[in-house]
């Protein structure tokens, strides 16, 4: 890849390697890689660091660049895979669209282009966006299934929560993700994700967590 992924991703990869050496693997490396290497998940990372500034977290054009170009111009329109590939590779002007859409083929690798095209098919779906956030930030501890059986789970006491059996409502989940476990009287090992994830990403991952519950979701009243 011509462009290196963000430092955070590299650090996460390093942690995965260290955990594999220091603790028995609850999940095999192949299982973790099978999730992390899916094009949509990789594409979410590419989108966040290259496309989100203009197109917004939901692909609706509600982004910082909207004050310069307008949300309607920046909103990702429905199109075929070929349309997405052409406009990403060649830029907007080359295909009769906005001249402000850059030419990405000299900056992104083939893999990155294919991955971000895959992500565009789900960018308007909060659950799919949340799944991508979960699989790029949470599986090390909570596991690919959200059952608390991640590769690092054996390192912590108390162990990571089994999110498929959670009795907490959405408000609580947003709070503990945003402020971290210690602030909520829970495990100090639960990071303060509000320092790294946006409000939209946190809302999206909470929406995704609802889909993996194997028990009825708790009521919103009370914590």
Buried (B, 14 or more C-beta within 10 A) or exposed (E): EEEEBEEEBEEBEEEBEEBBEEEEEBBEEEBBEEBBEBBBBBBBBBBBBBBBEBBBBBBBBBBEBBEEBEBEBBBBEEEEEEBBBBBBBBBBBEEEBBEBBBBBBEEBEEEBBBBBBBBBBBBBBBBBBBBBBBBBBBBBBBBBBBBBBBBBBBBBEEBBBBBBEBEBBBBBBBBBBBBBBBBBEBBEBBBBBBEEBBEBBBBBBBBBBBEBBEEEEBEEEEE
